[in-house]
């Protein structure tokens, strides 16, 4: 099972990557009017890096979701939660 500190670090990394992608998209949008070869070359490289980062973010999010589903399933099996009501009631129990 994954430790909470590692999970928090992954969530922060995903959030940081989202922010970088948003900033890069904004930069591309705001520099569209520059037409020199240097700007266009830099914009093309940034666009390629942005596409790669967006794909990687999707993979990170999918992997995180898969881990969350597996952890939830394992907890349900461990606590013999058969019904949705049992799952909800356990979520509100304090140990």
Secondary structure by P-SEA (a helix, b strand, c coil): cccaaaaaaaaaaaaaaaaaaaaaaaaaaaacccccaaaaaaaaaaaaaaaaaaaaaaaaaaaaaaaaaaaaaaaaaaaccccaaaaaaaaaccc
